Amino acid sequence: MAKKLVQLVVKPELRYWTGGNYILDYADPDNGFSSQANLIMVSNSRTGQPTVFNLDIASHTMGYSYNQFSVSAVIKQRDWLF
């Protein structure tokens, strides 16, 4: 069963991917403050161009979360780039 499934998966034409999960985290334990930014990009295996973006930014102080910011985007057709 696994052999048949692997045969259906298309090998990427690119040697590199432009997608990934990027995390930036900062904490100040003396003042009880922390913040985090997380960027996730998913790339098309054929073109290598990112097609899904998710950016999430959050801050915490004294056990409370504030300034929550999140943006997501999905690009379905990228013919205009080529």
C-alpha positions in Angstrom: 0.0 0.0 0.0 2.8 2.5 0.9 4.7 1.7 -2.3 1.6 2.6 -4.4 1.1 5.8 -2.5 4.8 6.8 -2.9 4.4 6.3 -6.7 1.6 8.9 -6.8 3.7 11.6 -5.2 5.3 13.9 -7.7 9.0 14.7 -7.1 9.6 18.5 -7.0 11.3 19.9 -10.0 13.2 22.5 -7.9 16.3 21.9 -5.8 15.2 24.5 -3.2 12.0 25.7 -1.5 11.1 29.2 -0.8 8.7 28.2 2.0 9.3 27.5 5.6 8.4 28.3 9.2 10.2 31.3 10.6 9.8 32.2 14.3 11.1 35.2 16.2 10.7 35.1 20.0 11.7 37.6 22.7 11.3 37.4 26.4 12.2 39.8 29.3 11.6 37.8 32.5 12.6 40.7 34.7 9.6 42.8 33.5 7.3 39.9 32.6 7.1 40.8 28.9 7.4 38.5 25.8 6.5 38.7 22.2 6.5 36.3 19.2 6.2 36.6 15.5 5.6 33.5 13.3 5.7 33.5 9.5 4.6 30.3 7.7 5.0 30.1 3.9 4.0 27.0 1.8 5.4 26.8 -1.7 4.2 25.2 -4.9 6.3 22.1 -5.5 6.4 22.8 -9.3 7.2 26.5 -9.4 8.8 27.0 -5.9 6.8 30.2 -5.5 5.0 30.7 -2.1 1.2 30.2 -2.4 0.2 30.2 1.3 1.2 32.9 3.8 0.3 33.1 7.5 1.8 35.8 9.8 0.9 35.8 13.5 2.2 38.3 16.0 1.5 38.2 19.7 2.7 39.9 22.9 2.3 38.9 26.5 2.7 40.7 29.7 1.8 39.8 33.3 0.0 36.7 32.0 -2.2 38.6 29.5 -2.0 38.5 25.8 -2.5 41.7 23.8 -1.8 43.2 20.4 -2.7 40.0 18.7 -2.3 40.4 14.9 -2.8 37.6 12.3 -2.9 37.7 8.5 -3.5 34.7 6.2 -3.4 34.7 2.4 -3.8 32.0 -0.3 -2.8 32.7 -3.8 -4.5 30.4 -6.2 -3.3 31.5 -9.6 0.2 32.9 -10.2 0.3 33.0 -14.0 0.8 36.8 -14.0 4.3 36.3 -12.5 5.6 34.3 -15.5 
